[in-house]
Amino acid sequence: MEECSRTTQQLVGALLFGLVSAIVASGCSRSDAGTAAQPVASTPLGQRFDLAARALLEKVAHAMCRQDRSALEQLLVSDEEYQEVILPGSGSPGEPAARMPGNKAQFFTRMHKTKNQYALQTLLAACSLGNLRLQAVELPSVPEQRAGYTLYREPKLRFLDAEGNAVELRPGSVVEFGGRVKMLSYFVD
């Protein structure tokens, strides 16, 4: 039993190390200041949610620049929303809600929360206090439809730093469900 527990701890440690490495490698990139933002297509039906997602991402950008971790955490889906909406609704549109044993749902919720904590730490480090000015928010041209929600994977925040250099951050994913728009995650998955 003790050996199984030790093996599980080693596996979780390796997963977290790999996650943090991936976040650091993909979470922030600099580009030339002259790079223009590409226009984002928007469907008429999705336009309302596009606007809500953009407004949410502007809040994320401003909270990052203020180094306000608490505000960023409040913009995330709650543990309850993750267990009751995201996990069951992650299938293709039209599929019935996925059923998952409670302990398994709790495990995935804790893992999601831990990944977000590490990702927030990395994003906040990339955005030193008062150093960046938001220039643009870019959403994917086509959001992903899931059985229980709409997903905007890997939106981009474009900033200018104090020297006028362009900085691009990818704050994770935005999710829309039940008329609400929230951050699903602060990591790129």
Secondary structure, DSSP 8 states (H G I E B T S, - for coil): -HHHHHHHHHHHHHHHHHHHHHHHHHSEEEE-TT---------TTTHHHHHHHHHHHHHHHHHHHTT-HHHHHHTB--HHHIIIIITTT-S-TTS------HHHHHHHHHHHHHHHHHHHHHHHHHS-TTT-EEEEEE--SS-EE-SS-EEEES-EEEEE-TTS-EEEE---EEEEETTEEEEEESS--
